[in-house]
Amino acid sequence: QVRLVESGGGLVQPGGSLRLSCAASGIIFILYDMGWYRQAPGKQRELVALITKGGSPNYADSVKGRFTISRDNAKNTVYLQMNSLKPEDTAVYYCNARTVVATQWGQGTQVTVSS
């Protein structure tokens, strides 16, 4: 059974930091590109950051220089370090695992940036 379990969300003030984690099970982790997406109320889900199975990161323009994606293949876990958070970063953040033939989603974790 495939499971992606996100953690680390919460309420943070503008300018603060959070670190999201996504623990994967039931997949051969090293074969998957891993990504973080987010969905704000009334908006479409959007890609935030992606790290390939080879370790190459890519970021949405809106988070470049503030967010860092990383993966630990020994722990089957992908991380998203979020710094200098803004109110517009408020959303449910979803972990995604994909290959050319399969894609899996986590249940999401809420991130709220507010004073």
C-alpha positions in Angstrom: 0.0 0.0 0.0 1.4 3.4 -1.1 1.4 6.1 1.6 2.7 9.6 1.6 2.4 11.2 5.0 3.1 15.0 5.3 3.9 16.7 8.6 5.3 20.0 9.8 2.5 22.4 8.8 1.0 25.0 11.2 0.5 28.7 11.9 3.5 31.0 11.5 3.9 34.7 11.5 5.0 36.5 8.3 8.8 36.3 7.9 8.9 33.0 9.8 10.0 29.5 8.8 8.5 26.0 8.6 9.9 22.7 7.5 7.6 20.2 5.9 8.3 16.5 5.7 6.8 13.8 3.6 7.5 10.2 4.5 6.9 7.7 1.7 6.2 4.0 2.0 5.0 1.3 -0.4 7.1 2.7 -3.3 10.7 2.4 -4.5 11.5 5.9 -3.4 14.7 6.3 -5.5 12.7 5.8 -8.7 10.3 8.7 -8.0 10.5 12.4 -8.7 9.2 14.1 -5.6 7.3 17.3 -5.4 5.4 19.7 -3.2 2.2 21.3 -4.4 -0.1 23.8 -2.7 -3.7 24.8 -3.0 -5.2 27.9 -1.6 -8.9 28.4 -1.1 -10.6 29.1 -4.4 -7.4 28.5 -6.4 -6.0 25.7 -8.4 -3.4 23.4 -7.1 0.0 24.6 -8.1 3.5 23.2 -8.2 5.8 24.7 -5.5 9.0 22.7 -5.9 10.2 19.4 -7.4 13.2 17.3 -6.9 14.1 14.7 -9.5 15.1 11.1 -8.6 18.6 12.3 -9.5 18.4 15.1 -6.9 17.9 18.2 -9.2 15.6 20.8 -7.7 13.2 23.1 -9.5 11.1 25.9 -8.0 8.1 28.0 -8.8 9.1 31.6 -9.4 7.1 32.7 -6.4 9.2 30.7 -4.0 12.7 30.9 -5.5 15.2 32.0 -3.0 12.9 31.3 0.0 12.1 27.6 -0.2 14.4 24.7 -0.5 13.4 21.1 -1.4 15.6 18.2 -0.5 15.3 14.4 -0.2 16.9 11.7 2.0 16.7 8.5 0.1 17.8 6.5 3.1 14.8 7.7 5.0 12.3 7.7 2.0 11.6 11.3 2.9 11.3 14.6 1.1 11.5 18.0 2.8 10.5 21.5 2.1 12.3 24.2 4.1 10.2 27.4 3.9 11.8 30.7 4.9 10.6 34.3 4.8 7.0 33.1 4.6 4.4 35.5 3.3 0.6 35.5 3.8 0.2 34.5 0.2 2.0 31.2 1.0 -1.0 30.2 3.0 -2.4 26.9 1.6 -2.7 23.2 2.0 0.6 21.7 0.9 0.6 18.3 -0.7 3.4 15.8 -1.3 3.5 14.2 -4.7 5.5 11.2 -6.0 5.6 10.5 -9.7 7.1 8.4 -12.4 6.2 8.3 -16.1 3.5 5.7 -15.3 2.3 6.5 -11.8 1.6 9.4 -9.5 0.7 9.4 -5.8 -0.5 12.1 -3.4 -0.4 12.7 0.3 -3.4 13.9 2.3 -2.0 17.5 2.7 -0.9 19.7 5.6 -2.2 23.2 6.3 0.3 26.1 6.3 -1.1 29.4 7.5 1.0 32.6 7.5 -0.7 35.3 9.6 0.1 37.8 12.3 
